[in-house]
Amino acid sequence: MFNVNFYEKRDLVLCQLRENVPEEGEGIKLKGRKGTVLSVEKVDEKTVHVLIETLKKADDSQKKR
């Protein structure tokens, strides 16, 4: 079991206890948001830091009336 900490731009998004560690380039879904894994850094035997990038939704502020 690994303690996996997910970060996005130095902000902690989620900490999870997982049996497997995600790989770089893998698609991932956290808290209802889709994203990709940018890098995986092993801190010690049980702790892993994962840097992710979430996909942004399109801006719908200019809707037609």
PDBQT receptor file of N, H, CA, C and O in Angstrom, charges set to zero:
ATOM      1  N   MET A   1       0.837  -1.178   0.000  1.00  0.00    +0.000 N 
ATOM      2  CA  MET A   1       0.000   0.000   0.000  1.00  0.00    +0.000 C 
ATOM      3  C   MET A   1       0.886   1.248   0.000  1.00  0.00    +0.000 C 
ATOM      4  O   MET A   1       1.888   1.318   0.711  1.00  0.00    +0.000 OA
ATOM      5  N   PHE A   2       0.495   2.216  -0.806  1.00  0.00    +0.000 N 
ATOM      6  H   PHE A   2      -0.319   2.159  -1.384  1.00  0.00    +0.000 HD
ATOM      7  CA  PHE A   2       1.253   3.447  -0.961  1.00  0.00    +0.000 C 
ATOM      8  C   PHE A   2       0.398   4.650  -0.573  1.00  0.00    +0.000 C 
ATOM      9  O   PHE A   2      -0.803   4.674  -0.844  1.00  0.00    +0.000 OA
ATOM     10  N   ASN A   3       1.006   5.631   0.050  1.00  0.00    +0.000 N 
ATOM     11  H   ASN A   3       1.982   5.612   0.269  1.00  0.00    +0.000 HD
ATOM     12  CA  ASN A   3       0.352   6.908   0.322  1.00  0.00    +0.000 C 
ATOM     13  C   ASN A   3       0.649   7.804  -0.880  1.00  0.00    +0.000 C 
ATOM     14  O   ASN A   3       1.785   8.243  -1.059  1.00  0.00    +0.000 OA
ATOM     15  N   VAL A   4      -0.364   8.077  -1.702  1.00  0.00    +0.000 N 
ATOM     16  H   VAL A   4      -1.287   7.721  -1.557  1.00  0.00    +0.000 HD
ATOM     17  CA  VAL A   4      -0.187   8.838  -2.940  1.00  0.00    +0.000 C 
ATOM     18  C   VAL A   4      -0.769  10.235  -2.745  1.00  0.00    +0.000 C 
ATOM     19  O   VAL A   4      -1.954  10.385  -2.449  1.00  0.00    +0.000 OA
ATOM     20  N   ASN A   5       0.070  11.253  -2.914  1.00  0.00    +0.000 N 
ATOM     21  H   ASN A   5       1.033  11.131  -3.155  1.00  0.00    +0.000 HD
ATOM     22  CA  ASN A   5      -0.345  12.647  -2.812  1.00  0.00    +0.000 C 
ATOM     23  C   ASN A   5      -0.409  13.232  -4.217  1.00  0.00    +0.000 C 
ATOM     24  O   ASN A   5       0.588  13.227  -4.938  1.00  0.00    +0.000 OA
ATOM     25  N   PHE A   6      -1.575  13.736  -4.609  1.00  0.00    +0.000 N 
ATOM     26  H   PHE A   6      -2.385  13.741  -4.023  1.00  0.00    +0.000 HD
ATOM     27  CA  PHE A   6      -1.766  14.322  -5.925  1.00  0.00    +0.000 C 
ATOM     28  C   PHE A   6      -1.661  15.837  -5.822  1.00  0.00    +0.000 C 
ATOM     29  O   PHE A   6      -2.350  16.458  -5.012  1.00  0.00    +0.000 OA
ATOM     30  N   TYR A   7      -0.792  16.436  -6.647  1.00  0.00    +0.000 N 
ATOM     31  H   TYR A   7      -0.232  15.932  -7.304  1.00  0.00    +0.000 HD
ATOM     32  CA  TYR A   7      -0.566  17.878  -6.656  1.00  0.00    +0.000 C 
ATOM     33  C   TYR A   7      -0.877  18.437  -8.036  1.00  0.00    +0.000 C 
ATOM     34  O   TYR A   7      -0.648  17.788  -9.057  1.00  0.00    +0.000 OA
ATOM     35  N   GLU A   8      -1.412  19.672  -8.041  1.00  0.00    +0.000 N 
ATOM     36  H   GLU A   8      -1.598  20.199  -7.211  1.00  0.00    +0.000 HD
ATOM     37  CA  GLU A   8      -1.597  20.410  -9.283  1.00  0.00    +0.000 C 
ATOM     38  C   GLU A   8      -1.044  21.812  -9.055  1.00  0.00    +0.000 C 
ATOM     39  O   GLU A   8      -1.592  22.581  -8.266  1.00  0.00    +0.000 OA
ATOM     40  N   LYS A   9       0.032  22.136  -9.740  1.00  0.00    +0.000 N 
ATOM     41  H   LYS A   9       0.478  21.510 -10.381  1.00  0.00    +0.000 HD
ATOM     42  CA  LYS A   9       0.693  23.435  -9.602  1.00  0.00    +0.000 C 
ATOM     43  C   LYS A   9       0.995  23.752  -8.139  1.00  0.00    +0.000 C 
ATOM     44  O   LYS A   9       0.624  24.818  -7.647  1.00  0.00    +0.000 OA
ATOM     45  N   ARG A  10       1.652  22.854  -7.456  1.00  0.00    +0.000 N 
ATOM     46  H   ARG A  10       1.954  21.988  -7.855  1.00  0.00    +0.000 HD
ATOM     47  CA  ARG A  10       2.067  22.977  -6.050  1.00  0.00    +0.000 C 
ATOM     48  C   ARG A  10       0.924  22.984  -5.052  1.00  0.00    +0.000 C 
ATOM     49  O   ARG A  10       1.160  23.172  -3.859  1.00  0.00    +0.000 OA
ATOM     50  N   ASP A  11      -0.301  22.786  -5.501  1.00  0.00    +0.000 N 
ATOM     51  H   ASP A  11      -0.492  22.633  -6.470  1.00  0.00    +0.000 HD
ATOM     52  CA  ASP A  11      -1.452  22.727  -4.609  1.00  0.00    +0.000 C 
ATOM     53  C   ASP A  11      -1.840  21.268  -4.403  1.00  0.00    +0.000 C 
ATOM     54  O   ASP A  11      -2.002  20.521  -5.368  1.00  0.00    +0.000 OA
ATOM     55  N   LEU A  12      -1.986  20.869  -3.154  1.00  0.00    +0.000 N 
ATOM     56  H   LEU A  12      -1.854  21.476  -2.370  1.00  0.00    +0.000 HD
ATOM     57  CA  LEU A  12      -2.392  19.515  -2.841  1.00  0.00    +0.000 C 
ATOM     58  C   LEU A  12      -3.863  19.342  -3.199  1.00  0.00    +0.000 C 
ATOM     59  O   LEU A  12      -4.721  20.079  -2.714  1.00  0.00    +0.000 OA
ATOM     60  N   VAL A  13      -4.144  18.359  -4.054  1.00  0.00    +0.000 N 
ATOM     61  H   VAL A  13      -3.446  17.760  -4.448  1.00  0.00    +0.000 HD
ATOM     62  CA  VAL A  13      -5.507  18.109  -4.504  1.00  0.00    +0.000 C 
ATOM     63  C   VAL A  13      -6.133  16.977  -3.699  1.00  0.00    +0.000 C 
ATOM     64  O   VAL A  13      -7.279  17.082  -3.261  1.00  0.00    +0.000 OA
ATOM     65  N   LEU A  14      -5.369  15.875  -3.499  1.00  0.00    +0.000 N 
ATOM     66  H   LEU A  14      -4.438  15.789  -3.854  1.00  0.00    +0.000 HD
ATOM     67  CA  LEU A  14      -5.940  14.699  -2.869  1.00  0.00    +0.000 C 
ATOM     68  C   LEU A  14      -4.835  13.810  -2.319  1.00  0.00    +0.000 C 
ATOM     69  O   LEU A  14      -3.774  13.686  -2.931  1.00  0.00    +0.000 OA
ATOM     70  N   CYS A  15      -5.079  13.194  -1.170  1.00  0.00    +0.000 N 
ATOM     71  H   CYS A  15      -5.941  13.295  -0.674  1.00  0.00    +0.000 HD
ATOM     72  CA  CYS A  15      -4.200  12.167  -0.611  1.00  0.00    +0.000 C 
ATOM     73  C   CYS A  15      -4.997  10.870  -0.585  1.00  0.00    +0.000 C 
ATOM     74  O   CYS A  15      -6.131  10.836  -0.107  1.00  0.00    +0.000 OA
ATOM     75  N   GLN A  16      -4.392   9.804  -1.104  1.00  0.00    +0.000 N 
ATOM     76  H   GLN A  16      -3.471   9.832  -1.492  1.00  0.00    +0.000 HD
ATOM     77  CA  GLN A  16      -5.070   8.516  -1.150  1.00  0.00    +0.000 C 
ATOM     78  C   GLN A  16      -4.125   7.415  -0.740  1.00  0.00    +0.000 C 
ATOM     79  O   GLN A  16      -2.922   7.486  -0.991  1.00  0.00    +0.000 OA
ATOM     80  N   LEU A  17      -4.674   6.395  -0.105  1.00  0.00    +0.000 N 
ATOM     81  H   LEU A  17      -5.651   6.338   0.099  1.00  0.00    +0.000 HD
ATOM     82  CA  LEU A  17      -3.946   5.174   0.175  1.00  0.00    +0.000 C 
ATOM     83  C   LEU A  17      -4.317   4.196  -0.928  1.00  0.00    +0.000 C 
ATOM     84  O   LEU A  17      -5.465   3.762  -1.020  1.00  0.00    +0.000 OA
ATOM     85  N   ARG A  18      -3.343   3.846  -1.769  1.00  0.00    +0.000 N 
ATOM     86  H   ARG A  18      -2.410   4.199  -1.695  1.00  0.00    +0.000 HD
ATOM     87  CA  ARG A  18      -3.613   3.020  -2.946  1.00  0.00    +0.000 C 
ATOM     88  C   ARG A  18      -2.696   1.814  -2.974  1.00  0.00    +0.000 C 
ATOM     89  O   ARG A  18      -1.616   1.821  -2.384  1.00  0.00    +0.000 OA
ATOM     90  N   GLU A  19      -3.144   0.773  -3.674  1.00  0.00    +0.000 N 
ATOM     91  H   GLU A  19      -4.021   0.768  -4.154  1.00  0.00    +0.000 HD
ATOM     92  CA  GLU A  19      -2.327  -0.419  -3.853  1.00  0.00    +0.000 C 
ATOM     93  C   GLU A  19      -1.365  -0.262  -5.024  1.00  0.00    +0.000 C 
ATOM     94  O   GLU A  19      -0.311  -0.898  -5.042  1.00  0.00    +0.000 OA
ATOM     95  N   ASN A  20      -1.709   0.575  -6.003  1.00  0.00    +0.000 N 
ATOM     96  H   ASN A  20      -2.565   1.091  -5.989  1.00  0.00    +0.000 HD
ATOM     97  CA  ASN A  20      -0.830   0.785  -7.156  1.00  0.00    +0.000 C 
ATOM     98  C   ASN A  20      -0.586   2.277  -7.351  1.00  0.00    +0.000 C 
ATOM     99  O   ASN A  20      -1.373   3.114  -6.909  1.00  0.00    +0.000 OA
ATOM    100  N   VAL A  21       0.512   2.589  -8.016  1.00  0.00    +0.000 N 
ATOM    101  H   VAL A  21       1.151   1.909  -8.375  1.00  0.00    +0.000 HD
ATOM    102  CA  VAL A  21       0.904   3.976  -8.270  1.00  0.00    +0.000 C 
ATOM    103  C   VAL A  21       0.636   4.286  -9.735  1.00  0.00    +0.000 C 
ATOM    104  O   VAL A  21       1.006   3.484 -10.593  1.00  0.00    +0.000 OA
ATOM    105  N   PRO A  22       0.004   5.422 -10.065  1.00  0.00    +0.000 N 
ATOM    106  CA  PRO A  22      -0.225   5.763 -11.476  1.00  0.00    +0.000 C 
ATOM    107  C   PRO A  22       1.091   6.025 -12.208  1.00  0.00    +0.000 C 
ATOM    108  O   PRO A  22       2.090   6.411 -11.600  1.00  0.00    +0.000 OA
ATOM    109  N   GLU A  23       1.072   5.812 -13.507  1.00  0.00    +0.000 N 
ATOM    110  H   GLU A  23       0.260   5.499 -14.001  1.00  0.00    +0.000 HD
ATOM    111  CA  GLU A  23       2.261   6.008 -14.339  1.00  0.00    +0.000 C 
ATOM    112  C   GLU A  23       2.171   7.338 -15.073  1.00  0.00    +0.000 C 
ATOM    113  O   GLU A  23       1.087   7.903 -15.220  1.00  0.00    +0.000 OA
ATOM    114  N   GLU A  24       3.312   7.835 -15.530  1.00  0.00    +0.000 N 
ATOM    115  H   GLU A  24       4.193   7.376 -15.410  1.00  0.00    +0.000 HD
ATOM    116  CA  GLU A  24       3.346   9.096 -16.283  1.00  0.00    +0.000 C 
ATOM    117  C   GLU A  24       2.581   8.946 -17.586  1.00  0.00    +0.000 C 
ATOM    118  O   GLU A  24       2.697   7.930 -18.271  1.00  0.00    +0.000 OA
ATOM    119  N   GLY A  25       1.794   9.970 -17.927  1.00  0.00    +0.000 N 
ATOM    120  H   GLY A  25       1.700  10.795 -17.370  1.00  0.00    +0.000 HD
ATOM    121  CA  GLY A  25       1.025   9.966 -19.154  1.00  0.00    +0.000 C 
ATOM    122  C   GLY A  25      -0.312   9.266 -19.039  1.00  0.00    +0.000 C 
ATOM    123  O   GLY A  25      -1.095   9.268 -19.990  1.00  0.00    +0.000 OA
ATOM    124  N   GLU A  26      -0.585   8.673 -17.907  1.00  0.00    +0.000 N 
ATOM    125  H   GLU A  26       0.051   8.671 -17.135  1.00  0.00    +0.000 HD
ATOM    126  CA  GLU A  26      -1.832   7.942 -17.705  1.00  0.00    +0.000 C 
ATOM    127  C   GLU A  26      -2.986   8.912 -17.473  1.00  0.00    +0.000 C 
ATOM    128  O   GLU A  26      -2.820   9.935 -16.809  1.00  0.00    +0.000 OA
ATOM    129  N   GLY A  27      -4.136   8.593 -18.013  1.00  0.00    +0.000 N 
ATOM    130  H   GLY A  27      -4.271   7.762 -18.552  1.00  0.00    +0.000 HD
ATOM    131  CA  GLY A  27      -5.333   9.393 -17.761  1.00  0.00    +0.000 C 
ATOM    132  C   GLY A  27      -5.877   9.056 -16.384  1.00  0.00    +0.000 C 
ATOM    133  O   GLY A  27      -5.854   7.897 -15.969  1.00  0.00    +0.000 OA
ATOM    134  N   ILE A  28      -6.369  10.068 -15.672  1.00  0.00    +0.000 N 
ATOM    135  H   ILE A  28      -6.388  11.009 -16.009  1.00  0.00    +0.000 HD
ATOM    136  CA  ILE A  28      -6.830   9.848 -14.302  1.00  0.00    +0.000 C 
ATOM    137  C   ILE A  28      -8.047  10.711 -14.037  1.00  0.00    +0.000 C 
ATOM    138  O   ILE A  28      -8.205  11.769 -14.646  1.00  0.00    +0.000 OA
ATOM    139  N   LYS A  29      -8.908  10.268 -13.135  1.00  0.00    +0.000 N 
ATOM    140  H   LYS A  29      -8.780   9.408 -12.640  1.00  0.00    +0.000 HD
ATOM    141  CA  LYS A  29     -10.098  11.031 -12.781  1.00  0.00    +0.000 C 
ATOM    142  C   LYS A  29     -10.105  11.206 -11.264  1.00  0.00    +0.000 C 
ATOM    143  O   LYS A  29     -10.207  10.231 -10.520  1.00  0.00    +0.000 OA
ATOM    144  N   LEU A  30      -9.995  12.459 -10.810  1.00  0.00    +0.000 N 
ATOM    145  H   LEU A  30      -9.912  13.252 -11.414  1.00  0.00    +0.000 HD
ATOM    146  CA  LEU A  30      -9.978  12.784  -9.392  1.00  0.00    +0.000 C 
ATOM    147  C   LEU A  30     -11.072  13.791  -9.089  1.00  0.00    +0.000 C 
ATOM    148  O   LEU A  30     -11.181  14.819  -9.758  1.00  0.00    +0.000 OA
ATOM    149  N   LYS A  31     -11.869  13.501  -8.095  1.00  0.00    +0.000 N 
ATOM    150  H   LYS A  31     -11.780  12.666  -7.552  1.00  0.00    +0.000 HD
ATOM    151  CA  LYS A  31     -12.922  14.411  -7.641  1.00  0.00    +0.000 C 
ATOM    152  C   LYS A  31     -13.823  14.858  -8.795  1.00  0.00    +0.000 C 
ATOM    153  O   LYS A  31     -14.259  16.009  -8.822  1.00  0.00    +0.000 OA
ATOM    154  N   GLY A  32     -14.104  13.978  -9.735  1.00  0.00    +0.000 N 
ATOM    155  H   GLY A  32     -13.750  13.043  -9.713  1.00  0.00    +0.000 HD
ATOM    156  CA  GLY A  32     -14.992  14.285 -10.846  1.00  0.00    +0.000 C 
ATOM    157  C   GLY A  32     -14.359  15.055 -11.982  1.00  0.00    +0.000 C 
ATOM    158  O   GLY A  32     -15.046  15.431 -12.932  1.00  0.00    +0.000 OA
ATOM    159  N   ARG A  33     -13.049  15.301 -11.903  1.00  0.00    +0.000 N 
ATOM    160  H   ARG A  33     -12.491  14.996 -11.131  1.00  0.00    +0.000 HD
ATOM    161  CA  ARG A  33     -12.349  16.036 -12.967  1.00  0.00    +0.000 C 
ATOM    162  C   ARG A  33     -11.361  15.105 -13.655  1.00  0.00    +0.000 C 
ATOM    163  O   ARG A  33     -10.642  14.353 -12.997  1.00  0.00    +0.000 OA
ATOM    164  N   LYS A  34     -11.331  15.160 -14.975  1.00  0.00    +0.000 N 
ATOM    165  H   LYS A  34     -11.916  15.772 -15.509  1.00  0.00    +0.000 HD
ATOM    166  CA  LYS A  34     -10.398  14.349 -15.745  1.00  0.00    +0.000 C 
ATOM    167  C   LYS A  34      -9.069  15.067 -15.858  1.00  0.00    +0.000 C 
ATOM    168  O   LYS A  34      -9.018  16.297 -15.888  1.00  0.00    +0.000 OA
ATOM    169  N   GLY A  35      -7.987  14.293 -15.920  1.00  0.00    +0.000 N 
ATOM    170  H   GLY A  35      -8.028  13.294 -15.896  1.00  0.00    +0.000 HD
ATOM    171  CA  GLY A  35      -6.671  14.885 -16.056  1.00  0.00    +0.000 C 
ATOM    172  C   GLY A  35      -5.650  13.855 -16.487  1.00  0.00    +0.000 C 
ATOM    173  O   GLY A  35      -5.982  12.698 -16.742  1.00  0.00    +0.000 OA
ATOM    174  N   THR A  36      -4.406  14.290 -16.566  1.00  0.00    +0.000 N 
ATOM    175  H   THR A  36      -4.136  15.230 -16.359  1.00  0.00    +0.000 HD
ATOM    176  CA  THR A  36      -3.306  13.412 -16.929  1.00  0.00    +0.000 C 
ATOM    177  C   THR A  36      -2.193  13.541 -15.907  1.00  0.00    +0.000 C 
ATOM    178  O   THR A  36      -2.040  14.573 -15.254  1.00  0.00    +0.000 OA
ATOM    179  N   VAL A  37      -1.419  12.476 -15.783  1.00  0.00    +0.000 N 
ATOM    180  H   VAL A  37      -1.543  11.637 -16.313  1.00  0.00    +0.000 HD
ATOM    181  CA  VAL A  37      -0.294  12.450 -14.854  1.00  0.00    +0.000 C 
ATOM    182  C   VAL A  37       0.927  13.009 -15.576  1.00  0.00    +0.000 C 
ATOM    183  O   VAL A  37       1.317  12.498 -16.626  1.00  0.00    +0.000 OA
ATOM    184  N   LEU A  38       1.535  14.063 -15.015  1.00  0.00    +0.000 N 
ATOM    185  H   LEU A  38       1.219  14.478 -14.162  1.00  0.00    +0.000 HD
ATOM    186  CA  LEU A  38       2.718  14.671 -15.619  1.00  0.00    +0.000 C 
ATOM    187  C   LEU A  38       4.003  14.012 -15.120  1.00  0.00    +0.000 C 
ATOM    188  O   LEU A  38       4.888  13.697 -15.916  1.00  0.00    +0.000 OA
ATOM    189  N   SER A  39       4.110  13.801 -13.800  1.00  0.00    +0.000 N 
ATOM    190  H   SER A  39       3.391  14.057 -13.154  1.00  0.00    +0.000 HD
ATOM    191  CA  SER A  39       5.312  13.176 -13.258  1.00  0.00    +0.000 C 
ATOM    192  C   SER A  39       4.982  12.446 -11.968  1.00  0.00    +0.000 C 
ATOM    193  O   SER A  39       4.008  12.759 -11.284  1.00  0.00    +0.000 OA
ATOM    194  N   VAL A  40       5.824  11.456 -11.651  1.00  0.00    +0.000 N 
ATOM    195  H   VAL A  40       6.616  11.201 -12.207  1.00  0.00    +0.000 HD
ATOM    196  CA  VAL A  40       5.681  10.659 -10.444  1.00  0.00    +0.000 C 
ATOM    197  C   VAL A  40       7.013  10.704  -9.711  1.00  0.00    +0.000 C 
ATOM    198  O   VAL A  40       8.050  10.365 -10.280  1.00  0.00    +0.000 OA
ATOM    199  N   GLU A  41       6.986  11.125  -8.438  1.00  0.00    +0.000 N 
ATOM    200  H   GLU A  41       6.143  11.400  -7.976  1.00  0.00    +0.000 HD
ATOM    201  CA  GLU A  41       8.209  11.254  -7.646  1.00  0.00    +0.000 C 
ATOM    202  C   GLU A  41       8.072  10.406  -6.391  1.00  0.00    +0.000 C 
ATOM    203  O   GLU A  41       7.152  10.608  -5.598  1.00  0.00    +0.000 OA
ATOM    204  N   LYS A  42       8.981   9.461  -6.210  1.00  0.00    +0.000 N 
ATOM    205  H   LYS A  42       9.728   9.297  -6.854  1.00  0.00    +0.000 HD
ATOM    206  CA  LYS A  42       8.965   8.604  -5.038  1.00  0.00    +0.000 C 
ATOM    207  C   LYS A  42       9.737   9.288  -3.919  1.00  0.00    +0.000 C 
ATOM    208  O   LYS A  42      10.927   9.564  -4.070  1.00  0.00    +0.000 OA
ATOM    209  N   VAL A  43       9.075   9.567  -2.792  1.00  0.00    +0.000 N 
ATOM    210  H   VAL A  43       8.108   9.343  -2.669  1.00  0.00    +0.000 HD
ATOM    211  CA  VAL A  43       9.688  10.262  -1.667  1.00  0.00    +0.000 C 
ATOM    212  C   VAL A  43      10.395   9.272  -0.755  1.00  0.00    +0.000 C 
ATOM    213  O   VAL A  43      11.569   9.458  -0.435  1.00  0.00    +0.000 OA
ATOM    214  N   ASP A  44       9.705   8.235  -0.338  1.00  0.00    +0.000 N 
ATOM    215  H   ASP A  44       8.752   8.084  -0.598  1.00  0.00    +0.000 HD
ATOM    216  CA  ASP A  44      10.309   7.152   0.435  1.00  0.00    +0.000 C 
ATOM    217  C   ASP A  44       9.608   5.847   0.073  1.00  0.00    +0.000 C 
ATOM    218  O   ASP A  44       8.947   5.772  -0.963  1.00  0.00    +0.000 OA
ATOM    219  N   GLU A  45       9.740   4.824   0.907  1.00  0.00    +0.000 N 
ATOM    220  H   GLU A  45      10.277   4.885   1.748  1.00  0.00    +0.000 HD
ATOM    221  CA  GLU A  45       9.186   3.510   0.582  1.00  0.00    +0.000 C 
ATOM    222  C   GLU A  45       7.682   3.540   0.344  1.00  0.00    +0.000 C 
ATOM    223  O   GLU A  45       7.180   2.869  -0.558  1.00  0.00    +0.000 OA
ATOM    224  N   LYS A  46       6.971   4.307   1.144  1.00  0.00    +0.000 N 
ATOM    225  H   LYS A  46       7.379   4.852   1.877  1.00  0.00    +0.000 HD
ATOM    226  CA  LYS A  46       5.511   4.281   1.108  1.00  0.00    +0.000 C 
ATOM    227  C   LYS A  46       4.869   5.540   0.533  1.00  0.00    +0.000 C 
ATOM    228  O   LYS A  46       3.679   5.518   0.218  1.00  0.00    +0.000 OA
ATOM    229  N   THR A  47       5.610   6.631   0.385  1.00  0.00    +0.000 N 
ATOM    230  H   THR A  47       6.576   6.649   0.641  1.00  0.00    +0.000 HD
ATOM    231  CA  THR A  47       5.036   7.905  -0.044  1.00  0.00    +0.000 C 
ATOM    232  C   THR A  47       5.444   8.238  -1.473  1.00  0.00    +0.000 C 
ATOM    233  O   THR A  47       6.613   8.124  -1.844  1.00  0.00    +0.000 OA
ATOM    234  N   VAL A  48       4.452   8.656  -2.274  1.00  0.00    +0.000 N 
ATOM    235  H   VAL A  48       3.503   8.749  -1.972  1.00  0.00    +0.000 HD
ATOM    236  CA  VAL A  48       4.682   9.019  -3.673  1.00  0.00    +0.000 C 
ATOM    237  C   VAL A  48       3.967  10.335  -3.947  1.00  0.00    +0.000 C 
ATOM    238  O   VAL A  48       2.806  10.498  -3.571  1.00  0.00    +0.000 OA
ATOM    239  N   HIS A  49       4.646  11.275  -4.598  1.00  0.00    +0.000 N 
ATOM    240  H   HIS A  49       5.589  11.143  -4.904  1.00  0.00    +0.000 HD
ATOM    241  CA  HIS A  49       4.039  12.536  -5.025  1.00  0.00    +0.000 C 
ATOM    242  C   HIS A  49       3.775  12.451  -6.524  1.00  0.00    +0.000 C 
ATOM    243  O   HIS A  49       4.668  12.113  -7.301  1.00  0.00    +0.000 OA
ATOM    244  N   VAL A  50       2.547  12.758  -6.923  1.00  0.00    +0.000 N 
ATOM    245  H   VAL A  50       1.821  13.032  -6.292  1.00  0.00    +0.000 HD
ATOM    246  CA  VAL A  50       2.133  12.692  -8.323  1.00  0.00    +0.000 C 
ATOM    247  C   VAL A  50       1.687  14.083  -8.749  1.00  0.00    +0.000 C 
ATOM    248  O   VAL A  50       0.795  14.666  -8.132  1.00  0.00    +0.000 OA
ATOM    249  N   LEU A  51       2.301  14.619  -9.799  1.00  0.00    +0.000 N 
ATOM    250  H   LEU A  51       3.026  14.145 -10.301  1.00  0.00    +0.000 HD
ATOM    251  CA  LEU A  51       1.935  15.920 -10.349  1.00  0.00    +0.000 C 
ATOM    252  C   LEU A  51       0.949  15.681 -11.487  1.00  0.00    +0.000 C 
ATOM    253  O   LEU A  51       1.238  14.934 -12.421  1.00  0.00    +0.000 OA
ATOM    254  N   ILE A  52      -0.232  16.328 -11.402  1.00  0.00    +0.000 N 
ATOM    255  H   ILE A  52      -0.467  16.935 -10.643  1.00  0.00    +0.000 HD
ATOM    256  CA  ILE A  52      -1.271  16.131 -12.410  1.00  0.00    +0.000 C 
ATOM    257  C   ILE A  52      -1.636  17.455 -13.061  1.00  0.00    +0.000 C 
ATOM    258  O   ILE A  52      -1.335  18.530 -12.541  1.00  0.00    +0.000 OA
ATOM    259  N   GLU A  53      -2.284  17.350 -14.199  1.00  0.00    +0.000 N 
ATOM    260  H   GLU A  53      -2.528  16.477 -14.621  1.00  0.00    +0.000 HD
ATOM    261  CA  GLU A  53      -2.834  18.515 -14.892  1.00  0.00    +0.000 C 
ATOM    262  C   GLU A  53      -4.260  18.174 -15.272  1.00  0.00    +0.000 C 
ATOM    263  O   GLU A  53      -4.492  17.208 -15.999  1.00  0.00    +0.000 OA
ATOM    264  N   THR A  54      -5.230  18.960 -14.785  1.00  0.00    +0.000 N 
ATOM    265  H   THR A  54      -5.041  19.744 -14.194  1.00  0.00    +0.000 HD
ATOM    266  CA  THR A  54      -6.627  18.698 -15.107  1.00  0.00    +0.000 C 
ATOM    267  C   THR A  54      -6.999  19.409 -16.398  1.00  0.00    +0.000 C 
ATOM    268  O   THR A  54      -6.437  20.450 -16.740  1.00  0.00    +0.000 OA
ATOM    269  N   LEU A  55      -7.948  18.829 -17.098  1.00  0.00    +0.000 N 
ATOM    270  H   LEU A  55      -8.404  17.984 -16.819  1.00  0.00    +0.000 HD
ATOM    271  CA  LEU A  55      -8.433  19.420 -18.341  1.00  0.00    +0.000 C 
ATOM    272  C   LEU A  55      -9.429  20.518 -18.008  1.00  0.00    +0.000 C 
ATOM    273  O   LEU A  55     -10.308  20.327 -17.167  1.00  0.00    +0.000 OA
ATOM    274  N   LYS A  56      -9.299  21.648 -18.651  1.00  0.00    +0.000 N 
ATOM    275  H   LYS A  56      -8.586  21.802 -19.334  1.00  0.00    +0.000 HD
ATOM    276  CA  LYS A  56     -10.183  22.786 -18.421  1.00  0.00    +0.000 C 
ATOM    277  C   LYS A  56     -11.396  22.675 -19.316  1.00  0.00    +0.000 C 
ATOM    278  O   LYS A  56     -11.297  22.237 -20.462  1.00  0.00    +0.000 OA
ATOM    279  N   LYS A  57     -12.554  23.076 -18.785  1.00  0.00    +0.000 N 
ATOM    280  H   LYS A  57     -12.634  23.432 -17.854  1.00  0.00    +0.000 HD
ATOM    281  CA  LYS A  57     -13.778  23.088 -19.587  1.00  0.00    +0.000 C 
ATOM    282  C   LYS A  57     -13.783  24.315 -20.477  1.00  0.00    +0.000 C 
ATOM    283  O   LYS A  57     -13.146  25.321 -20.163  1.00  0.00    +0.000 OA
ATOM    284  N   ALA A  58     -14.498  24.235 -21.583  1.00  0.00    +0.000 N 
ATOM    285  H   ALA A  58     -15.016  23.418 -21.838  1.00  0.00    +0.000 HD
ATOM    286  CA  ALA A  58     -14.610  25.374 -22.500  1.00  0.00    +0.000 C 
ATOM    287  C   ALA A  58     -15.390  26.490 -21.830  1.00  0.00    +0.000 C 
ATOM    288  O   ALA A  58     -16.307  26.230 -21.051  1.00  0.00    +0.000 OA
ATOM    289  N   ASP A  59     -15.033  27.727 -22.127  1.00  0.00    +0.000 N 
ATOM    290  H   ASP A  59     -14.288  27.938 -22.760  1.00  0.00    +0.000 HD
ATOM    291  CA  ASP A  59     -15.694  28.884 -21.551  1.00  0.00    +0.000 C 
ATOM    292  C   ASP A  59     -17.002  29.156 -22.280  1.00  0.00    +0.000 C 
ATOM    293  O   ASP A  59     -17.004  29.451 -23.476  1.00  0.00    +0.000 OA
ATOM    294  N   ASP A  60     -18.109  29.058 -21.562  1.00  0.00    +0.000 N 
ATOM    295  H   ASP A  60     -18.108  28.819 -20.591  1.00  0.00    +0.000 HD
ATOM    296  CA  ASP A  60     -19.425  29.275 -22.167  1.00  0.00    +0.000 C 
ATOM    297  C   ASP A  60     -20.010  30.630 -21.791  1.00  0.00    +0.000 C 
ATOM    298  O   ASP A  60     -21.230  30.784 -21.737  1.00  0.00    +0.000 OA
ATOM    299  N   SER A  61     -19.159  31.607 -21.532  1.00  0.00    +0.000 N 
ATOM    300  H   SER A  61     -18.168  31.482 -21.575  1.00  0.00    +0.000 HD
ATOM    301  CA  SER A  61     -19.647  32.912 -21.103  1.00  0.00    +0.000 C 
ATOM    302  C   SER A  61     -20.282  33.700 -22.249  1.00  0.00    +0.000 C 
ATOM    303  O   SER A  61     -21.046  34.632 -21.995  1.00  0.00    +0.000 OA
ATOM    304  N   GLN A  62     -19.987  33.354 -23.496  1.00  0.00    +0.000 N 
ATOM    305  H   GLN A  62     -19.367  32.597 -23.703  1.00  0.00    +0.000 HD
ATOM    306  CA  GLN A  62     -20.503  34.083 -24.655  1.00  0.00    +0.000 C 
ATOM    307  C   GLN A  62     -21.618  33.275 -25.323  1.00  0.00    +0.000 C 
ATOM    308  O   GLN A  62     -21.526  32.943 -26.505  1.00  0.00    +0.000 OA
ATOM    309  N   LYS A  63     -22.668  32.962 -24.562  1.00  0.00    +0.000 N 
ATOM    310  H   LYS A  63     -22.742  33.232 -23.602  1.00  0.00    +0.000 HD
ATOM    311  CA  LYS A  63     -23.774  32.196 -25.110  1.00  0.00    +0.000 C 
ATOM    312  C   LYS A  63     -24.672  33.070 -25.980  1.00  0.00    +0.000 C 
ATOM    313  O   LYS A  63     -24.795  34.273 -25.751  1.00  0.00    +0.000 OA
ATOM    314  N   LYS A  64     -25.286  32.463 -26.960  1.00  0.00    +0.000 N 
ATOM    315  H   LYS A  64     -25.186  31.486 -27.146  1.00  0.00    +0.000 HD
ATOM    316  CA  LYS A  64     -26.244  33.182 -27.823  1.00  0.00    +0.000 C 
ATOM    317  C   LYS A  64     -27.548  33.345 -27.094  1.00  0.00    +0.000 C 
ATOM    318  O   LYS A  64     -27.949  32.482 -26.313  1.00  0.00    +0.000 OA
ATOM    319  N   ARG A  65     -28.211  34.451 -27.348  1.00  0.00    +0.000 N 
ATOM    320  H   ARG A  65     -27.885  35.152 -27.983  1.00  0.00    +0.000 HD
ATOM    321  CA  ARG A  65     -29.498  34.712 -26.703  1.00  0.00    +0.000 C 
ATOM    322  C   ARG A  65     -30.625  34.517 -27.656  1.00  0.00    +0.000 C 
ATOM    323  O   ARG A  65     -31.785  34.694 -27.284  1.00  0.00    +0.000 OA
TER     324      ARG A  65
